[in-house]
Amino acid sequence: MKIATASDHGGYELKKGIITYLSEKGIKYEDFGCGPGEKVDYVDYAQKAIERVSSGDYDRAILVCGTGLGMAIVANKYKGIRATPCLDEYSAEMSRKHNDSNCLTLGGRILPLDEALSVVRIWLETEFEGGRHQRRIDKILDIEARNFK
């Protein structure tokens, strides 16, 4: 699995902790910014990472801003992306099991590192259940096909 990561200034510190976790677990990743001390627009950095997932170069993305909401909004503008802001373990698990989420967004001003790492761990380890959920994903893909030409 290859993960694209990115953050704005509001998510930088949390992203740094997540990158350490990914490294320790031997999970391949590439960080698309931002760097320490930069004041940036989340839109620019969400695009850099999510374009690589949408194109198939990376399997998933973890994006971090102040709340995780702005990153999710940007990511969900891309074909094939199902970005889910998750604040707890349950939402992370369900986002994978039922929605086959391929982009996790987190809030650096909302979640402490230990809670965020628990969310990341569950999101990475949980498999998509398929079955009746695949029918719903197929409906989402039909909507994308009509709207992303």
N, C-alpha and C positions, 0 to 999 in steps of 0.2 A: 504494500500500500504506500502510495506517495501522497503527502499532504502539502497543500499550499497554505501558508500562513500570512497574515497581514494584520496591521492595526493602524489606528491613528494615535495621536498623543494620549488620548484618554484611555487607551487600551494597551499602551506600550509595556508597562510593567507586568501586567497579567500575561501578555503574549510572551514576554521574556521567560516567565516561569513555565509556561506551556511548552515552549521550545526546549527548555532544559528537560522536561518530562519526556518529550518525544525522543530526544537524544538518548536519554537513559534507557528507554525501552527499545532502542534500535529501530525506531520508525523513521523512514526517510521523509524529509520535509525540505521545503525551500521557503525562506522568508522573503516576502515581497515588500517589506518595510512596514512602518516607518522606523527611523532610528531614534536613538535617545536624544531628548531635548528638542526635537522638531515639533513645530506647530503646523498641522496639516489638515486637509479635508479628508474625512473617511472615505468619501466617494472615490477619490483617486486611487487609494490603496486597495479598496475592495475590488475595483476593476482589475488591477494588476494581477491579483491572485485568482479571482473567479473566472477570468478569461481562460486561464490555464486549465481549470476544471471543466469548463464548458467545452473546450476544444479536445478534451480527452488526454491531455498531457499529464494531468494529475487526477487522482481518484476522488479526493475530497479536499475541502478547505475548512480551516478554522480561522474565523475573522473576529477581531476584538476592537470595539470602540467603547465609549463611555457606558452605553446601555446595551449594546448589541443590536439595537433596533435599526439604526441607520445602515449598518452593514448588511442586515437581512433584507432591507428594502432594495438596496443596490443589487445584491446578489440575485434576488428573485426576478430581476429584469432580464436575466440571461437564460437562454434556452437550455433546458436540461438541468437546471439548478433548482433544488428544493432546500432552501436555506431556512433553518429553524433556530430562533433565539431560545436558548434553554437556560433556565434559572435553577433547575434542580435535577436530581438523578432520574426521577420518573419521566419528566418531559424529554430528557435525553434518550432514555430507553424507548419511549413510545415514538419519538421522531424517527428512530431507526427501524423499529419493528413494523410500524404501520405506515410510515411515510417515506421510507427509504431515503432519509435526509442525506444529502451529500455535502452539505455546508452547515457547520455549527457556528452560530454567532453568540458571543458572550459579552457581558458588560464589565469592563474594568473598574467601573465606579460602583458596581452592584455586588459582585461576587468576590469574596476573599479567595486567595490562591488555593487553599486546601479544598474548598467547595468546588471551585472551577476545575481542579484536577480530577475530582471525583466524577464530575459531569463529563469531562473529556474522556476519561477511562471507559465509562459506560457507553458513551457514544461511539467510541472506536471499537469496542468489543461486541456490541450488539448487532446481530444479523437481521436483515429484512425478512419478515415472515412470509411474504408472497401471499398466495391464496386470494382470499377476498380483498386483501389490500392491494394486490397487483391490479385488480380490476379498477380500483380507484386511481392508482398511478397512471394506468392507461387512459383514463378520462382526462387527467391533468395533461398528459402528453398530447391528447387530441386538441385540447384548448391551445396548447403551445403551437401545434402545427398550424392552427387557424390564425394565430396572432403573431407568430414570429416567422415571417416568410422571408 
